[in-house]
Amino acid sequence: QVQLVESGGGLAQAGGSLRLSCAASGRRFSNYPVAWFRQAPGKEREFVAAINWSGSLTSYSDSVKGRFTVSRDNAKNTVYLQMNSLKPEDTAVYYCAASPVWRAVGVPTTPDKYTYWGQGTQVTVSS
């Protein structure tokens, strides 16, 4: 069983930065791919970024590519999302999720591939 806790959300101005953290319990976490999704009010949950178990492979949505960076520190059982050049349209609740596929080759980008989810952290970007 893996439990995920996000932190680091808050209020930022457009053009600013925030770093989200996803801290996990469970030794297996370091062997799973992890993704960040977000959900704005009235919208469906959308993929933001993902990273494979070793950190050697990442994937980003077109809307955040070049602005956001996903990374992980397996020694700390933590995945990060560095968000730069924030825009008001980045406002959403951000969730991290882990897929229980041991050392998967790829990084899934759809929510149905992820079993473990955090409670979410609010990110609000003002213009």
Solvent accessible surface area in square Angstrom, and as a share of the most:
residue,aa,sasa,rsa
1,Q,171,0.76
2,V,7,0.04
3,Q,122,0.54
4,L,11,0.05
5,V,87,0.50
6,E,7,0.03
7,S,61,0.39
8,G,39,0.38
9,G,30,0.28
10,G,30,0.29
11,L,128,0.64
12,A,12,0.09
13,Q,139,0.62
14,A,49,0.38
15,G,58,0.56
16,G,24,0.23
17,S,60,0.39
18,L,34,0.17
19,R,133,0.49
20,L,0,0.00
21,S,23,0.15
22,C,0,0.00
23,A,48,0.38
24,A,16,0.13
25,S,54,0.35
26,G,34,0.33
27,R,225,0.82
28,R,137,0.50
29,F,0,0.00
30,S,24,0.16
31,N,16,0.08
32,Y,13,0.05
33,P,1,0.00
34,V,0,0.00
35,A,0,0.00
36,W,0,0.00
37,F,0,0.00
38,R,13,0.05
39,Q,60,0.27
40,A,24,0.19
41,P,119,0.75
42,G,91,0.87
43,K,140,0.59
44,E,153,0.69
45,R,83,0.30
46,E,78,0.35
47,F,30,0.13
48,V,0,0.00
49,A,0,0.00
50,A,0,0.00
51,I,4,0.02
52,N,9,0.05
53,W,69,0.24
54,S,53,0.34
55,G,30,0.29
56,S,94,0.61
57,L,75,0.37
58,T,53,0.31
59,S,31,0.20
60,Y,47,0.18
61,S,23,0.15
62,D,127,0.66
63,S,57,0.37
64,V,0,0.00
65,K,119,0.50
66,G,80,0.77
67,R,33,0.12
68,F,5,0.02
69,T,73,0.43
70,V,5,0.03
71,S,48,0.31
72,R,32,0.12
73,D,46,0.24
74,N,50,0.26
75,A,104,0.81
76,K,138,0.58
77,N,31,0.16
78,T,15,0.09
79,V,0,0.00
80,Y,32,0.12
81,L,0,0.00
82,Q,59,0.26
83,M,0,0.00
84,N,60,0.31
85,S,58,0.37
86,L,2,0.01
87,K,85,0.36
88,P,55,0.35
89,E,122,0.55
90,D,0,0.00
91,T,38,0.22
92,A,2,0.02
93,V,42,0.24
94,Y,0,0.00
95,Y,35,0.13
96,C,0,0.00
97,A,0,0.00
98,A,0,0.00
99,S,1,0.01
100,P,56,0.35
101,V,80,0.46
102,W,133,0.47
103,R,119,0.44
104,A,17,0.13
105,V,144,0.83
106,G,34,0.32
107,V,23,0.13
108,P,33,0.21
109,T,56,0.33
110,T,62,0.36
111,P,53,0.33
112,D,113,0.59
113,K,111,0.47
114,Y,11,0.04
115,T,83,0.48
116,Y,37,0.14
117,W,74,0.26
118,G,11,0.11
119,Q,114,0.50
120,G,12,0.12
121,T,18,0.10
122,Q,87,0.39
123,V,0,0.00
124,T,49,0.29
125,V,8,0.04
126,S,44,0.29
127,S,130,0.84
